[in-house]
Amino acid sequence: MADHLLQEVEMHGQKPVNGGAPLPQVLAPADGREVTVDELVDWIKRDKSWIEEHLLHSGAVLIRGCDVKDAKDFNTVVEAFGYEERLRPGGGGLAPRTQVIGRIYTANEAPPHVYIPFHHEMAQPPTAPSKLFFFCELAPTKGGETPLLWSNSVVRRLQQECPDFLQQLDEKGLIYQLYFGDEDLSESYIQRSWKTLYKVNDRKELEDKLAKMGGDSRVEWIEGHGVKTIYGPLPALKWDEQRQQNVFFNYMVMKYFTEYPVLECDKEVAAFDNVMFGDGSPLPREQVLDCQRIMAEEMVEFKWERGDVILIDNVAVQHSKNPCFSPRRILASLVV
């Protein structure tokens, strides 16, 4: 094998996927020495195809043990890969984020104690990012992991345990109805107004922006209470061309269990469902719980270390966030 600046190493918590490749694949300095950002960038440019070969088989590549100290360093590393940026303000993602520098944003700004269920990033817009980077600037000491999930494993398990439900998902797809108020809700980490989320100033601007995004999306204005943005029907499964397998590419579990406090106050004004079958029929709760259980059984969990950079294939692998009870700072970059 050719010499590489970084080499494959084992890490507690890895799980074999896709015929035996480890999730995640961990790459660390070959001789145990500290690798500078400049050395890492030069190596990425030189050996990018080797890294991407690992990404193809493992779905996630964790670069560990290099001297990546802050957001500026992380931005330099991301730019070395040469991918086109996907995440921009108002670009359709639902997670609260703040731009830090260049192509780097905060990860989801939910309060530390909040659990974020498994999902593919930006699964509801027509064009989701193909890959995403996370960087650990401050490693948590209690909780705060970012578990990973080989998405085809959910399809495989559902085929074995709930084939009728999987068939309905495949045939009907899903509809997402997302409510956004006219003003930001201070007591909710996710309830931003439609103006804040989509970076628009009026109704016409929002309608035009959604139309330009493409796909089957529309809005229903609720006078005095905001808007419902309706996406779908959208496929619940996606064909992974690179690996020739189906993946569980949707927000079903995440949105099914999301509660919107504004709607609790306004039930008579805005009847609301987070997610349903593409024909408008309700999802069977027991089967959604089965999906949640399968995800918990199939996931991979690892402890963050300061300086970690992980590249995740957003088609093959889902991610989540565990509750955190210590300081933590994770940054993100999404690419085409």
Secondary structure, 3 states (H helix, E strand, C coil): CCCCCEEEECCCCCEEECCCEEECEEEEECCCCCECHHHHHHHHHHHHHHHHHHHHHHCEEEECCECCCCHHHHHHHHHHHCCCECCCCCCCCCCCCCEEECCEEECCCCCCCCCEEEECCCCCCCCCCCEEEEEEEECCCCECCCCEEEHHHHHHHHHHHCHHHHHHHHHHCEEEEEEECCCCCCCCCCCCCHHHHHCCCCHHHHHHHHHHHCCCEEEEEECCCEEEEEEEEECCCEEECCCCEEECCCCHHHHHCCCCHHHHHCCCCCCCCCEEECCCCCCCHHHHHHHHHHHHHHCECCCCCCCCEEEEECCCEEEEECCECCCCEEEEEEEC
